Amino acid sequence: MSILLFISNFNVISNRSVRASCLDQVSLIATMCCLSQGILVNFIQLLYSHLNSTVCQNYLTSHEFFQLFCRLLNSASSVKCDLPLLQELVEFEIDLIYNVG
């Protein structure tokens, strides 16, 4: 439950160096400290669930959030981890890029 609270408040942290340190720690926990790919998938799903809410509300401090999200997706790709929400992620990214332009 505390990791859920942490992810929910990740973008609210005003100090960029603290967010960067948190990014490194969460990345290590999700990728190196877990023997199961399920933990990595759960972290990715948790981050994905905050894309339209917390990240949009705090877009000025979301740089590290996206770095973490990219690191975890890259790690999942490198270990050939099956992501049940992969199609949703791709569609979301296409919509995001389409709406920026």
C-alpha positions, 0 to 999 in steps of 0.5 A: 500500500505504501508504494501506491501512495508513493507513486500517487504523490511522486509528481507532487515532490517539488525538489527535482533531485529528490524525484530523481533519487526516488526514480533510481530507487523505484527502478532498482526495486522493480527491476533488480530486487524482484525475482518475479516479472509479476512485480515489474508488470504491477509497477508498470500497471500502477504507473499507467493508471496514473498517466491521465490523472496525477501526471496531467495535473502535475505536468511540470514535475512529470519528467522523472515519472516518464523516465521511470515509466520508460525504464520499466518498459525498457526493462520489461522489453529486454527480459521479454516480459508479457504485458497484458496492457501493451495494446492500451499503452501503444494506443495511449501513446499514439493519442498523446502524440496526435494531440500534441501536434 
